[in-house]
Amino acid sequence: MNATVADGLARARRLWERIVASRPVAWIRAHKRALAIAILVTFTALLATYVALNPGIVIDALAIGWANLALLLVLYSAVLVTHFGVLVSTVRLAGARLPVGESFLLTVYSTVSNFFGPMQSGPGIRAVYLKSRIGMRFRDYLLATVYYFFVFGVINAAALFLTTMPWLSALIVVVGIVVVIVAVRRMSLVHAWPWVVAIALVTIVQFALMTVIFGVEIAAVSSPGEYSPMQILVYSGSANLSLFVSITPGAIGIREAFLVFAQGLHGVPLDIIVAAGIVDRAFYALFLAVLFGISSMFHLGRMLRTKSDAQPVGDAVDGE
């Protein structure tokens, strides 16, 4: 089994080396700054055009009141910080380092891509950038990312049964912890326990923040206090699990299907699911668009001021 995995990794490595040495990639390297600027400007223009053609996205977001908007802004900013924490912990788990500012910009760009891009493309952007920037092996990044998704899945799967089968929730958590302990020991990662624990803790905080976000959105489109905290926890678990099979931007349609399928567990009716989903997508799309615009202006300023800086995070956009 190990030999098969090693052969597969070797073939993937040889394929990657051929791609890197190809003429198209060489051309991209030679024109990376111009391409980066063109891509950033084009994407910003497309986002602005989309909002102009679909003004309803702004109306839907503003309909929940300025207090809720301000609260969602704080909460989603905190979620972005957890993505940053996962990225930093992932890099450190592999024994590498990435400057804080660079890590944050990579987090922003990959998060935007993960929402608007196809097939949850954020992890791919991070993997390519970390490989080219600090030489982080795909295998190391893949293992760390799989671990993060495993913890994410365990937490949300456990939350799914809190109101109906709490014993099953406890069992899922216990089995998850045992699997992590065994995997860390078998893979000789005992020395990396601090970063293994860090990823788990950040993921727990991320789940808590998303649960509060869903609670705020549901309360904004229904009567306050109509749904209990336990119902919101189950709702959050089912909504988050949809990300594993998301093939649309922001899991549009996929999340709703999961929530409807799990309606017997969380008890939130269809009209509230749809209304809360509209609020969430409208606000989050605007949040990412503004965040992307601010980050792009900051990054473009750096690119235009000097050509002697270290490789900027924008290279992740042009694929190098």
C-alpha positions in Angstrom: 0.0 0.0 0.0 2.8 2.4 1.0 4.7 1.5 -2.3 1.6 2.3 -4.3 1.1 5.6 -2.6 4.8 6.4 -3.1 4.6 5.5 -6.8 1.5 7.7 -7.2 3.2 10.6 -5.6 6.3 10.1 -7.7 4.2 10.2 -10.9 2.4 13.3 -9.8 5.7 15.0 -9.0 7.1 14.1 -12.5 4.0 15.5 -14.1 4.3 18.7 -12.1 7.9 19.1 -13.1 7.0 18.7 -16.8 4.2 21.3 -16.4 6.6 23.8 -14.7 9.2 23.3 -17.4 6.7 23.8 -20.3 6.8 26.9 -22.6 3.4 28.3 -21.5 4.5 28.3 -17.9 7.8 29.9 -18.8 5.9 32.7 -20.7 3.7 33.2 -17.6 6.8 33.6 -15.5 8.3 36.2 -17.8 5.1 38.3 -17.8 3.8 37.5 -14.3 3.5 41.1 -13.1 1.6 42.3 -16.1 -0.7 39.2 -15.9 -1.3 39.7 -12.2 -2.3 43.3 -12.7 -4.6 42.4 -15.7 -6.2 39.5 -13.8 -6.8 41.7 -10.7 -8.3 44.6 -12.6 -10.5 42.3 -14.8 -11.8 40.4 -11.8 -12.6 43.6 -10.0 -14.4 44.9 -13.0 -16.5 41.7 -13.4 -17.5 41.9 -9.7 -18.5 45.5 -10.1 -20.5 44.7 -13.3 -22.2 41.8 -11.6 -23.4 44.0 -8.7 -24.5 46.7 -11.1 -26.6 44.2 -13.1 -28.0 42.6 -10.0 -28.7 45.4 -7.6 -31.0 43.1 -5.7 -28.0 41.6 -4.0 -27.5 44.9 -2.2 -31.2 45.3 -1.4 -31.4 41.8 0.1 -28.3 42.5 2.3 -29.6 45.8 3.6 -33.1 44.6 4.3 -32.0 42.9 7.6 -31.1 46.2 9.3 -27.8 48.0 9.9 -27.3 46.5 13.3 -27.4 42.9 11.9 -25.2 44.0 9.0 -22.6 45.4 11.4 -22.7 42.2 13.5 -22.3 40.0 10.4 -19.4 42.1 9.3 -17.6 41.5 12.6 -18.4 37.8 12.6 -17.3 37.2 9.0 -14.1 39.1 9.6 -13.5 36.8 12.5 -14.2 33.8 10.3 -11.6 35.2 7.9 -9.1 35.3 10.8 -9.8 31.6 11.4 -9.0 30.8 7.8 -5.7 32.8 8.3 -5.1 30.7 11.5 -5.6 27.4 9.6 -3.2 28.5 6.9 -0.5 29.6 9.3 -0.9 26.4 11.3 -0.8 24.3 8.1 2.5 25.9 7.0 4.0 25.5 10.5 2.9 21.9 10.7 5.0 21.2 7.6 8.0 22.9 9.3 7.9 26.0 7.1 7.1 29.7 7.6 5.4 32.4 5.6 5.4 36.2 6.4 2.3 37.3 8.2 1.3 39.9 5.6 1.8 37.5 2.8 -0.2 34.8 4.6 -3.1 37.2 5.1 -3.2 38.2 1.5 -3.1 34.6 0.4 -5.9 33.9 2.8 -8.0 36.7 1.2 -7.4 35.7 -2.4 -8.0 32.0 -1.8 -11.1 32.7 0.2 -12.5 34.8 -2.6 -11.6 32.2 -5.2 -13.2 29.5 -3.0 -16.5 31.3 -3.1 -16.6 32.6 -6.7 -14.4 29.9 -8.3 -15.4 26.5 -9.5 -15.2 23.3 -7.3 -14.0 25.0 -4.1 -10.7 26.2 -5.8 -9.2 27.9 -2.7 -7.2 25.0 -1.4 -5.7 24.5 -4.9 -4.5 28.1 -5.1 -2.9 27.8 -1.6 -1.2 24.6 -2.5 0.3 26.0 -5.8 1.4 29.2 -4.1 3.0 27.5 -1.1 4.8 25.1 -3.4 6.3 27.9 -5.6 6.9 30.4 -2.8 8.4 28.3 0.1 8.8 24.9 -1.5 6.1 23.2 0.6 5.5 19.8 -0.8 2.1 19.0 -2.1 2.0 15.8 0.1 2.6 17.9 3.2 -0.1 20.4 2.3 -2.5 17.6 1.3 -2.1 15.8 4.6 -2.6 19.0 6.6 -5.6 20.0 4.6 -7.2 16.5 4.9 -6.7 16.7 8.6 -8.4 20.1 8.7 -11.3 18.8 6.7 -11.5 15.7 8.9 -11.8 17.9 12.1 -14.3 20.1 10.3 -16.3 17.1 9.3 -16.3 15.5 12.8 -17.4 18.7 14.5 -20.3 19.3 12.1 -21.3 15.6 11.9 -21.5 15.6 15.7 -23.5 18.8 15.8 -26.0 17.2 13.4 -27.4 14.8 16.0 -27.3 16.9 19.1 -31.0 17.1 19.5 -32.0 13.6 18.3 -29.1 11.3 19.2 -26.7 13.1 21.5 -25.0 9.7 22.3 -24.1 9.5 18.6 -22.6 13.0 18.7 -20.4 12.0 21.6 -19.4 8.8 19.8 -18.4 10.7 16.7 -16.2 13.1 18.7 -14.5 10.3 20.6 -13.8 8.2 17.5 -12.5 11.4 15.8 -10.1 12.1 18.6 -8.9 8.5 18.6 -8.3 8.5 14.8 -6.3 11.7 15.1 -4.1 10.4 18.0 -3.4 7.1 16.1 -2.6 8.9 12.9 -0.2 11.4 14.5 1.7 8.6 16.2 1.8 6.3 13.1 3.0 9.3 10.9 5.7 10.3 13.5 4.2 13.7 14.0 4.3 13.7 17.8 6.7 16.7 17.6 4.1 18.7 15.8 1.3 18.3 18.4 1.1 22.0 19.1 0.1 22.7 15.4 -2.1 19.7 15.2 -4.0 21.0 18.3 -3.9 24.5 16.9 -5.7 23.5 13.7 -8.4 21.7 15.7 -8.9 24.6 18.1 -9.2 27.1 15.2 -11.7 24.8 13.5 -13.8 24.7 16.6 -13.8 28.5 16.8 -14.7 28.6 13.1 -17.7 26.4 13.7 -18.8 28.5 16.7 -18.6 31.7 14.6 -20.5 30.2 11.7 -23.2 29.0 14.1 -23.6 32.5 15.5 -23.8 33.8 11.9 -26.6 31.4 11.0 -28.4 32.3 14.2 -28.2 36.0 13.4 -29.5 35.5 9.9 -32.3 33.2 11.0 -33.4 35.7 13.7 -33.3 38.5 11.2 -35.9 36.8 8.9 -38.0 35.2 11.7 -39.2 36.1 15.2 -36.3 36.5 17.6 -36.0 33.5 20.0 -38.3 31.3 17.8 -35.5 28.7 17.4 -33.4 27.4 20.2 -29.5 27.4 20.3 -29.6 23.6 19.9 -31.6 23.9 16.7 -29.2 26.5 15.4 -26.2 24.2 16.2 -27.9 21.4 14.2 -28.7 23.8 11.4 -25.1 24.9 11.3 -23.8 21.4 11.2 -26.0 20.4 8.2 -25.2 23.7 6.4 -21.4 23.3 6.8 -21.4 19.7 5.7 -22.7 20.8 2.3 -19.3 22.3 1.6 -17.9 18.8 1.1 -19.9 18.3 -2.1 -20.2 21.9 -3.2 -19.8 22.4 -6.9 -21.4 25.8 -7.1 -20.1 29.2 -5.9 -20.9 29.5 -2.2 -22.6 26.1 -2.3 -25.7 27.8 -3.8 -28.5 25.2 -4.0 -26.3 22.5 -2.4 -26.5 24.0 1.1 -30.3 24.4 0.8 -30.7 20.8 -0.3 -28.7 19.7 2.8 -30.8 21.9 5.1 -34.1 20.6 3.6 -32.9 17.0 3.9 -32.0 17.6 7.6 -35.1 19.5 8.3 -36.3 16.8 10.6 -33.2 17.3 12.7 -33.1 21.1 13.1 -36.8 21.9 12.7 -36.3 25.2 10.6 -39.0 25.5 7.9 -38.3 25.9 4.2 -39.3 29.5 4.0 -36.8 30.5 6.7 -34.1 28.4 5.1 -34.6 30.2 1.8 -34.8 33.7 3.3 -31.8 33.2 5.5 -29.8 31.8 2.6 -30.5 34.9 0.5 -29.3 37.1 3.3 -26.2 35.1 3.8 -25.1 34.9 0.1 -26.0 38.5 -0.5 -24.0 39.8 2.4 -21.0 37.4 2.0 -20.6 38.1 -1.7 -20.5 41.8 -1.0 -18.1 41.2 2.0 -15.7 39.3 -0.2 -16.0 41.8 -3.1 -15.1 44.7 -0.8 -12.3 42.7 0.8 -10.9 41.7 -2.5 -11.0 45.3 -3.8 -9.2 46.6 -0.7 -6.6 43.9 -0.8 -6.0 44.3 -4.5 -5.5 48.0 -4.2 -3.0 47.4 -1.4 -1.2 44.7 -3.4 -1.2 46.7 -6.7 0.4 49.6 -4.8 3.2 47.4 -3.6 3.7 46.0 -7.1 3.9 49.4 -8.7 6.2 50.9 -6.0 8.9 48.4 -6.4 10.1 45.6 -8.5 12.7 44.4 -6.1 10.4 43.0 -3.4 10.1 39.3 -2.6 7.6 37.3 -4.6 4.2 38.9 -3.8 1.1 36.9 -2.8 -0.6 37.9 -6.1 1.5 35.3 -7.8 -1.0 32.8 -6.5 -3.5 34.3 -8.9 -1.4 33.8 -12.0 -0.6 30.3 -10.9 3.2 30.5 -10.2 
